[in-house]
């Protein structure tokens, strides 16, 4: 995802709280897990979105310089603003920094640092589809009791009607701005303020990885999440000659007028190299063993089919994709003009950042003569099966 000042979606990351229950020497957003601050992990989730977004981070006033140093290498166009004495005041400070073009606003707690990028995209899609406020939530699995001041149980609450809500919470811009403008009292979340103005709020399925780091036990869970899946790196390569039927498909894009690549499928060397890199990193074989050329289901299939199937394989095996980098080698097509489009497409398919660079071999060899292309991919994955 590119962080774009002209984007129509904004994500306000709220990280101005003290985090006293965590018992740390620094505010919670700056506590580290796996060697990086929770704020950095939260930013990684945002930049993994397939939807371009303005990113606004709200932090304690005396830590804006530190926050800028942490965030700018990841998201150079992000805005860092000083928060207030309450969460509500901090969100209001973030809303004051929205670009004029913003139509949808997501508010996210930095403490929910490991929320998958796909949940952000799901919230945006649900806001667009419904026009309402959208909150991710998961069913309450524990039995819930209501008690009085003496700890006497007075009622067993019907948990079928209960949902534990998470962030990011998304809203049409005008509704959340209005809610904060007229708010007369503190609320526990943004959805409560929007609902208080009479606008509907809907629930979509949340994610177990969107847990909130509040106590030392939560921080240990975060460390287990990161340490239980030490980064694993895989390498994949693929080469295809021109001469296939139809137009060219490469890096998930259709290239009208360019000669197609030969192969059992559409010959998308970039997609195939990524598949091999992901399978290599996770120890799940290679593209030949997973998608054999004797399988008629994949005859003529586009690269997206293989990428989505591979992502499902990794998830089922307890892996999450960290990022993918690809080097494309070839004389044609001229790739630079569509690189951003290709990166956005592949990032959306994999729900993880994908970067692509392209080069030539100065006329040398198979690729230099324009007979075909080669792609070399590197992928980083982590095991996340320890989180439930």
N, C-alpha and C positions, 0 to 999 in steps of 0.2 A: 504494500500500500504506500502511496505517496502522500505525505502531509502537505496539503495544498491550501494556500490562503483563500482560493476561490471555491473551495469545496462547499457543498450544500449541507454537509453533516459536520457537527462538532462533537468532540468528546471532552468533557470536563472531568479531569482526574482530581479527586479531592484527597489531599494528603497533608492537611494542616493540623490534624489532631495530635495530642500529646502521647496517646497510647499508654496511659498510666498502668492499665491492667497488664500490659506486657512486661512492665518492670524494666524497661531498657533505659540506657543513659541518653538516648536520642529519640526524637519523635518517631512514631511508628513507621512512617513512610521511608525513613532513612535507616531502619534496621535491615541488616543484610541476611540473606538466605542464599546459600550456594555461591557466595562471593559477590553478589549484587544486591543493591538496595531494593526493597519491595517496590519503590517508585519506578526503578528501572525495569523490573519484571512487568509492572502494569503497562509501561510505555511499550514494551515489546508486544504485548497483546494488542495494543491499538495499532501499531504499525504493521501487524499481520493481517489487518482487515482488508477485504477486497474492495471496500467502499472508501474512496478518498475522504479524508476528514481533517478538519482543523483540530489541533490538539492544544488544550489549555490545562496546565498543571497548577493547582492551587496549593501552596505550601506555607509554612510559618514565615513571617516577614523577615526574620533574621537568617533564613536559610535559602532565600531565593537565588543567591549566587551559587551556592553549592548545588542546588537543584538544576540550575541552568547548565552547570558543568557536567552533571550526570546525564541530562536529557539531550543536550545539543548534538552529541555524536550519533545519537539514535534518530532524532527527529529535529533537524536544524531549524525548521520553521515553527516549532512549538512555542507557545507563549507561556511564560511562568509569571504568576501573579501572587501577591501576598494575600493570605487568608485572614479570616476574622477570628473572634474569640469563640465562635460556635460553628458547627458544621454548616448551619443555615447561612450564616454570614459569609462563610467561605465559598459556598456554591454561588451566592449572589455576586461575589467578587469575580468569579469565573464567568458568569453570565454577562457581566458588564464588558467582557473582552471579546464577545462574539463578533465575527465578521458580519458585514451587512448581508452577504449572500446565504447565510446559514438558515436552513429551513427545519432541520431536525437536530435536537440536542440530546445527547446521552450524558448522564451523570454517573460517574463510576468511582467507587472507593478504592484508593491505592492499596488498602489492606486486602482487597480481593485480587491479589497480584497475579494469580495464575489462571484467571478466567480465560478460556479459549477465545481466540479471535473470532471464531465462528459464531459465538454467542452475541458478540457486538453486531455482526452482520445480520443475525436473525432478528435482533431488536429493531434495527433500522428497517428491515423488510416489513416487519409487523406494523411499525408506525406508518410506513408508507401505505400499506394495504388497508389499514383500518382508520387512520386519521386520529387514533386515540393514543393515550399514554400506554406504554408497554413496560411490564415488569417481569423479569424471569423469576421463576419460583420452582421449588421442589416440594413434593408431598412431605408432610410431617409423618415420620415413621414411629416416633415414640408416643406412648399414651400420655395425654396431657391432663393434669388435674388443676382445678381452681381451688385455692385455699383462702382462709381468712387471716386476720392479723395474728392469730395464735398458731398458724400453720396447720389448722384443722382442715381436712379436705371437705369442700362443700359441693363439689360437682366434678364429674368426669366429662371433659369437653369432647364433642364429636370431632375426631381428627380428620374425618373425611371432608370436612368443610375448611380445613386449615392448610395453608401453604406457607412455607418459609421463603421469604423473598430475598433476592440477591440484587446485585448490580452487574452491568449497567442498566439503568432505568432510562427509557427513551420517551421523548415527547415532541409534538410539534412545537416549534420555537415560541410561537405567540402564547401558547398555553402555559408553558413553564415560566416564561418571563412574567406573565400576568400573575401567576400563582405566587411568585416571590415578591412581586410588587405589593400585593394586597395582604400578604401573610401577617396575621396579628399575633400568632403564637408559634413556639417551636414545635416542629413535627419530627417524627422519628425517621422519615424518609421523604424523598421528593414526591413520590406518588401520593402521599397523604395530603400534601399541599395542593397538588393539582386536583385531586378528588374533592377537596374542600371548596373549590371554586365551581363545582358542579359538573366537571368534565369526567367522562368515564376513563377508567384504567383497566386494562386487560392483562391477564397472566399468560405467559408462554413458558414452555419447559426450560428450566434452568440447567445447570451443570454442576456435578460434584466438585469439579476443579475450581469453581467460583467460591470456595469457602473463604471465610474472613479470618485473617490472622489477628486475634484479639488477645490471647493468653500465651504463656510459654509453651503450653501443649500444642497450640496451633502452629507456633513457630517450629517446633520439632517435627510436626507433620509436614510443614513446608520443606524442611531440610531433608526429610525422608523422601519426599517427592523428587527433589533435585538430586540427592545423593544416591537414592535407590535406582536412579537411571543415569549413571555417568554417561556423558555424551559419547555417542558412537558415530564414527565417520565412515562413510562408504563412498566408493568411486565407481562410476559407470561410464562406459563409452559406447557409441554407436556410429556406424557409417553406412550411408546409403547412396547409391548411384542414381543419377537422373535417368528417366526412362520409364517411369511408372505411368499408369493410366490416369488421365484427368489432370487437374491443376495441382500445384504444390500445396501441401499442408506441412507447416513447420512451426514449432513452438506453440502449438495449439491454435494457430491462425491459418486462415485460408489466404493464399497468395494467387489471385486470379492472373492468368497470363503467364505464370512461371511454370516450367515443366515439372511434372510430378516426380516423386522419388519412388524407385522400385522397392517392392517389399510385399510380404504377405498381408500387411495392413496398409495404412496410408504412408508408411515410410517416414513418419515424423521422428527424425533422429534425436531431436532435443528431448521430446517426451520419452522416447525409449531409453536414452541415457539416464534420465532422471529416475525412471523405474528401476534400472539396474543399480543405480547408486543407493536408492532407498532400500531395496532388497538386500544389497550387500551390507549396508550399515546395520540392518536389523537381523541379519543372519537367516533370512527367509528364502535364500536361493537366488535365482536370476530370472530375467524375463523369459528365457527359453523354457525353464522348468515351470514357471507360473502360468505362462500364456503360450503354449506350444503352437508351432505353425500348423500342426495337424488338427487344431481345434477350429472347426468351421465358424464358431461364434465370433472369432476375431478377424476373419477374412475381411479386409477392407476397412477395419475399424479405425476410427480416429484416435489420436494420442490421448484425448480426454478419457476415453473408455479405460485405457490401461492405467492412467494416473489415478482415477477414482477407485478402481478395483484395488490398486496397490495400497492406497491410503486406507481402505477398508481392511486389508490384510494386516497392515501395521497396527491399526487400532485394536483389531481383534487379538493381536499378539501382545498388546499392552505397550505399544510404542506411540510416541507423539513426534511429529516432524518439527525440528527446530528451524532449519532453513535449508535452502538448496541454492547452489551456485553452478552456472553452466557457462562453458566456453564453446562457442560455435565457430567452426573453422570452415570457410568456403568462399568461393569467388562470387556466388550469387545465392539467394537474392540480396539486395542491398538492405541490410537489417536495421541499421541505426534509426531510421525513421519510424520503425514500428516496435522498437525495443520496449518502450514503456507500456505499450498495449499488450505485448507478449508477457511481460512480467506481471501485469495486472491480471491477465487471463489465467496464467499458471498459478499465481498466488491464490486466486479465488478457488481454483479446482482443488488445490492441496490444503487450503486453510493454513498456509505457512508462507513466509517470505521467500520469493524466488527472484534471484538476480541473474541476468544474462549479459555476457559480453561477446563480441564477435570480432574475428580477425581473419586475415588471409595468410597464405604461405608464399606471397610474392611470386606467384606463378609456378611454384615448385610442386611436383607430385600430382596425385589424383585430384585433390581439392583445388590446387593452383591452376590446373587445366580446366576447371569448371565442370568436371565429370560427376561431381557429387559433393556431399557435405559430411563432416564429422562433428560430433558433439561429445564433449567431455563434461561430466557432471559430478559434483561433490555434494553429498547430503549429510546433514547432522540430525540424528534422532536421539531421543531419550526414552527410557522405559518409565512408564507412569502407572503400572499395574498395581503399585502399592497403595494407591489412593482409592478409597471407596466412597 
